[in-house]
Amino acid sequence: MSNSPETVARGETLTGEWRRPRQLLSRQSVSGSTSIHDDTTAQKLGFSGGTIEGPTHFSQFEPLAEKLFGEAWRRTGCISVHYRAPVFEGEAVRALVTRSAEHSDFASIRMEKEDGTEVLTGSVSVGADAPLSFLRARLGKLEPLANPVLVADVPVGTRTSRIPVTMGRETHMGDLYPFSLADKLAVITEPDPRFEHELPLEMISVLANSIADREAFAVRRPSVGLFADQEISLRDGPLLVGETYEITREVIARTGSRKTESLWVEYRIFRPEAPRPAATMLLNLASLKASYPDYRANARALYGDDFDG
């Protein structure tokens, strides 16, 4: 990768430089409401300010993965992560990639803050024959959500039609992403000339999710969501600037925690009329129970006064 940052190899681990990623979603609107990236909304939920969107961090792993896997990374690379702690503008983070001793097409990854806080953990890999990704393995161990409230009206199997979307250099990507590729490239942590014609992985997330308010899933509102887990997998990459793609979304699982209810959504990104996707994205869209004022009332209406969720 051209202009790649210096990396430090310690044993089987490649370590990138410290970076301070920028926040571009302070003006995001989700179904007409503010988001976790807005300072006021985030502070009401106990955060110190608007959080930086998780896939922003993917760019710091790209030069490390390309160093490890070569050109295969641009064609069939996969990054698969569980987000563990938010990052706020001004904080420094670095990426670490540890080679697998058994599989040349697979490595574990993590990102950390200067105080050692783990921001995310997961895997990178290349090719169709690589071991199961971190997120696919994680999802296979989770129990289905019992007694859903926020996502009660979105059963597993819910899917959308193929929606066309194009990301040109100057294309404004809508209310969910109120910026352009040019805006992102002006502040991206790992600039590279190839991003003039190839989409960085973090912008594939924008491409895919920019249509989420079209044929929107019936999550109960007003509620605030966040990305809890995310995977982007190239099947026939790279994806190109200015090319039109068709995107479908399908709910493949519902899970939950003490604080959240989650839809696991498979995004499939097709070239027009192609039968197989050029890329996929798996996203855990976690809705915060505390952000929905009528949560307890809705729960009692659905499941009775003995609801315990």
Secondary structure, DSSP 8 states (H G I E B T S, - for coil): -TT----EEETTEEE---B------TT--BTTB--TTSHHHHHHTT-SS----GGGGHHHHHHHHHHHHTTHHHHHEEEEEEE-S---TT--EEEEEEE-SS-TTEEEEEEEETT--EEEEEEEEESTTS---HHHHHHTTS---SS-STTTT--TT-B---EEEE--TT----TTS-S-HHHHHTT-SS--GGGGTB--HHHHHHHHHTTTTTT-----SS--EEEEEEEEEESS---BTT-EEEEEEEEEEEEE-SSEEEEEEEEEEE-TT-SS-SEEEEEEEEEEGGG-TTHHHHHHHHH-TT---
